[in-house]
Amino acid sequence: MERTKQKLYEDEAYVLDILPQRPGAKQPFLERNMQIAQMLGSEYFTLLEALVNQSLGLKPGMKTYIGRDVPRDLIRIVRRITYNNLTENAKYELEKIIDTIVHEKEQRFVEFINTCGPLTPRLHALETIPGIGKKLMQKIIEERENRPFVSYEDIKNRVGINDIDKAIAKRIFIELTDSNNRHWLFVRLPSQGTP
């Protein structure tokens, strides 16, 4: 289930933090009425830095449209960033926003549980989700072969995993924060040029 490197664009993102200047930069030039926002894309979990117009009134936790056709005087994506580039406030918001997206896109993640396969001859994608070992993986596979899962509640009732949504959110957090991660199930592959 590892994604090959390709052009992936986010259409919506959640604001993690609004800041007057880029961390570590020497007084970057900011256009009039613009602020810097650190954001998390809602489709590929891309960490982004953008210039956003103050008139939008964006605040941490808010979702906004950032698609390629958004007027550049309202939102302009500046660069991709890593977890280490995030402000402390953005890091604080990150886990809450990941939880929000995992609930918002329940069908996407249930479909992943229904269809994912082995990553290597010895490692199944399910095993990379915290709390799922070989026995639980086998039970999930047997249950999904009988009948595909339809919700987090269905997974809980049929397999006994109480918080599959929290486990998936933890996996996403690991992919965003662990520089030694080797398997990208949910998060966009990091850019070679991203610091």
SULJO-V748769 format. One record per helix or strand of 2 or more residues. SS is the DSSP state (2 for helix, 1 for strand). FROM is the first residue (numbers start at 0). TO is the last residue. Records with the same first field share a line. If there is no record, write none. Layout:
SS=FROM-TO  FROM-TO
This chain:
1=11-18  33-40  46-52  62-64  74-79  117-119  122-123
2=53-55  82-84  87-103  105-114  124-127  133-145  151-158  163-176
